[in-house]
Amino acid sequence: MAQRETWATRVGFILAAVGSAVGLGNIWQFPFKTATNGGAAFVFVYLLAAVLIGLPAILGEFVVGRRSKLNAIEAFGRLNRPSWTIVGALGLFIGMWILSYYSVVGGWVIRYVFGSATGAYFGNPGEYFGAISAGVDAIALHGLFMLLTAGIVAFGVEDGIEKATKLMVPSIVFILLALAVYAATLPGATDAYAYYLNPDFEYLFNNLGDVVPFAVSQAFFSLSLGMGAMITYSSYIDGDESLPSDGATIVVLNTLIGLLAGFVVLPLLFAQQGGVSETAAGGGPGALFVAVASAFADLGTAGRAVGVVFFLVVLIAALSSAISLLEVVTSYMVDKYGFDRKATAFGFGAVLFVVGTFSAANTAWLGWFDTIAYKFLLPVSVLLGVFFAGWVLGPVAVEELRKGTGGLTRFGPAWLWMLRTFVLVAVLATLLLGVDTLYEMPPIPSL
Ligand code: PFF
């Protein structure tokens, strides 16, 4: 069998993982959820969740990946009994589930890059979103986004994903920085910062049951946990670099880039009539598009240029995440069945394109897929992954984590203890709270 691929450099792995983490979750959802969930109070809970739950959990996935040096499905079986493979299979299933609609949103973003350039949505942003978000055009652009994703994955780990993300992640940071500087000059910027940075703890305490699970799931999604992506990426690490320091770097960068996106999006939202517009706040998956597009429309000619740049950065971020999901299934087919990488990437891209046509035909389907992923699938998968690393691997996980840390002996047992108790309970609580509100979900949309 051909030798398994690896990253060419350590930075390559870190940037690919950051590329996976930084996506629509950071730039599309995080600032908007912050804006509609109490501002800084939400940010506060999110930060705690990222450090106290996200970091230990991502290290769990890294340990599974690097120890097994296998795709995210077989990894579990190789490290323990074959029956654990089911946990990996669940992750793969969730990754495909998410990618099917993620790509539809990616298609909208492509549309908005062009719509900004021509000012197509300037007349009526709400109507524009309604017109482009579902139907034949949405399906076509979803197909284009999937094709771009498969195109990168087809080139392989080093020549495709590593090279692409080395270019994409720094671009995301520079463009967002430039946009944040611009956003600071907008009229509502000061109010936006106050809302973003001054936690309203009263709001938090009154809405604890909503805000906390929401922020924790957001952290899972944002760190690409529970979908096999981080296991797959860490399985390509060739060497004993320090996983704790790589993990911390990835979590910090992901969080900083999300926060930075807030410095762009919140002033934009506040520039419109001094706050998040009612319609946008109440709306479904398109709310941010409508709200941000309205802000660009208000800016007139400058709005066109800023709009193009903004949606371009969202597109880059979405692509660098989507490739990590397609890589999960690709690496499995290549490892296990010796499939051709290119054929697998395009073949599964085509399958997911078909699944995603539901979401592209009707945004109610998209909302349905997303809610199930957030409230149910992700927490279940993260829970099983944490249980596996903490209780099934246990000391083996600690041994793997220690490699390359230069004898960092104390951290390992503390991490294991965290995983086994606090993290496990917190994830379980998130799951129960999420499932508890599943009944509020809209019914399955009719075709
Ligand atoms: N982390 C990505 C985001 O925040 O947009 C979403 C994502 C990408 C989830 C890749 C899962 C994944 F495997």
Residues whose N, C-alpha, C, O or C-beta is under 5 A from the ligand:
A	BS01	PFF	S20 A21 V22 G23 L24 G25 N26 F221 S222 L223 S224 M227 A229 S321 S324 L325
